[in-house]
């Protein structure tokens, strides 16, 4: 006959084994899916990372962090439409997260929604005037709205505020300067092509009395020759 005390011990042991078994068979949590997705992302296995992040979103649709990571994985696969949707969801779920807001504003910038970008970056700059990334987006939005002088001054200020990333800001500064003077890029390309043509011609043969940089394209030369001929007649 089993004593009551032994029976109680067996019952406790049985309950402990049952609880451990139930825990081991429990479904993965959103955190588990995110951790797995992070590992795949680090290994550059983007399709697998997308699957794991999707699972995390399915388990917790209101997780802004999960949606932000899913959007980043989509971007790695160049799935811009899917990434844009998730960046928007993440921005709505994380209104106080500056990084989430900047990611979504960057997508809006690509879509040339300059007014929305300007409004969004102004909200970020009210919270943190030293947010250089927001300054850049605000400046590019102003440039998109044809307010070039304002955009250029903001980019110069961003260079002062964030020297370690000044190379990125200089790139944007040059881009806005070209937008402000659209003919500059055209002139630059023509000058480069003409200089290549001049070097080829001058290397192949020297024309007495004509310097290498005086040689121009054949079409321009024919045009000038026609006008000179008309003048002589």
N, C-alpha and C positions, 0 to 999 in steps of 0.2 A: 504493500500500500504506500502510495506516494504521500509524503507529508505536505501539509498546506504551505509551509515555507518553501519547499522545493518547487511546488507548483507555481508560486508567485515568481520565483527566479526564472523558471522556464518561460513564463508569460512575458516577463520583461525582456528576456533575451530574444524571444520571437518578435516582439514589437520593434526592438532595435534593429534586427535583421531586415524586417519588412520596411522600416523607414529608410535604411541605407539602400535597399534595393530600389525603392521608389525614387530616391534622389538620383541614383545612377541612371535611371531610365527617364528622368525628366527631360522635357524638350529644351533645346538650347535657348538661352536668353538673348535679348537684343545685344547685350554687352558681348556675349560669346560670338555672335555674328560679326559685330564690328571688329573684334580682335582678329577674327579669321580673315576678314576683308583687308585689314591693315597688313597682315602678313602677305597676302596675295599681291597687294598693291606694292609693297616693298620689293617683292620678287618680279615686279612688272608683268604679272599675270592678270591683266586687266579684266578679261571676261569673267574670270573666277571671282575677282574682287567685286565686280558689279553684282553678281549673283548673291554674294554674302551680304552686301550692303542693302540689296533689295529685301532680303529676308529680314534684316534688322528693321527696315522701314515698315514691312508688313506686320511685324510683331509690335512695333511702336510707331504708328503713323505721325505722332506729334513730336517725334525726336528730330529737332532741327539739326543736331550734330550728324545723325545718320543720313539725313537728306543732303547735307553739305558734302559729306564724304562720297555719297553716291554721285553727286554732280561732278565732283572732281574726277572720279573714275570714268564717267562718261566723257569728260573733256579729254582724257588720255586716249580715248578711242575715237575722238573727233565727232562724237555724237552731240552736235551743238544743240539741236532742238530738245533732246532729252535732258541735257545738262542745264539749259535755260529754265526748263520747267522746275527742276529740282532746286536750282539756285533761288528761284522765286519763292518756292515753298519754304526753303531754309530761311530766307530773309524775313518772311512773314512770321515764322515761328521763333526767330531770334532777333527781335527788333532792337535789342541793346547790344548785339554782337557786331562790332565795327567790321570785322573781317567778312562776315556773312553779307552785310550790306554792301561792302565794296565789290564782292564777287558778283552780286546781282546787278549793281550799277555798271560794272564792266561789261556785262552782257547787254545791258540797255545801250551802252555806248557803241557797241558793235552794230546794234540795230539802228543807230542814229537817232535815238530818242533823247536828244540833247536837253530838252526842257526837264524831263524827269530826272536825268542825271544831275543836272545843276541843282534841282530842288533837293535831291537825296544827299548830295555831297555837302550842301549848305547845312543840313541838319547834323551831319557828322562833324563838320567844322565848328558848329556851335558847341558841341560837347568837347571837342578836342581840336583847338585851332592849329596845333602842331602836327596834325595828321597829314604828312606829306603826300601819301598816296591819294587821299581825298582831294588835296590841292591840285594834283596832276589831273585827276578826272574832272574836277571843276573847270580847270583851265582848258582842257580839251573840249569840254561841253561848250564853253564860251567861244572857242574857235569854231566849233561846228555851227554856232549861232551867229558867226561872222563878227564877233567882238574880239578881234585879234589882239589889240593892244592890251586889253584886260587879261587875256589868256597868257600872253607873253610875260607880263609882269608877275603873274601868279607862278608861273614855272620858274622864273628867276628866284622868287622867294622860296620855292620848294627846294631848290639847289642849296640855298643858304641854310634851311632848316634841317636838311637831311644829307649832309656831305657824303656819307658812305655809299649812298645810292645815286649820287649826282650824275653818274654816267647814264642811267635810265632817264633822268630828267632832261639831260642835254639832248638825248635822242628825241624826246617829245618837243623840246624847244625848237630843234631844227625842223621837225615836222610841221609845227604851227607856223614857223617863219615861211616855209614853202607854201602853206595854205594861204598865208597873208599875201604872198606874191606868187601866184600860180605860174607866171611866165618864167620864174627863176629856174624851176626844174627843167622846163623845155629848153631854155638857153643852155643850161649845163649839159644836157644830153647832146644837143647839137654841137656844142664846142668840143665835147669829147670825141664824137664821131669825126668831126672835121680834123681834129688833131691826129687821129689815127690815120685818116686818109692822107694828111700832109706828110706824116712820117713815112708811109709806104711810098708815096710818090718821090719824096726827096731821097729816099734810100735807093730807089731803082734808077733814078736819073736826075741829074742836076740841070736845071734850066737857067742859062746865063741871064743875069739881071733880075731874077725873081727869087726872093727868099722863100724858104720852105713854108713859113706860116702865111705866105700870100696865096698859096695854092688852095683853091676851094673846090667844091663839088662840081661835077660835070654839068648838072642841070643849072646851077647858078652861073657857071661860066658861059653856057649857051645863052642864058637870058641876058647876061651883060653884053655878050658879043652881038646879039640882035639889036640891043639898044645903041651900042657904039656904031654898028653898021647904019642904023637909021640916022644917027647924028651926022655921019659922014656924007650921006646922000643929001 
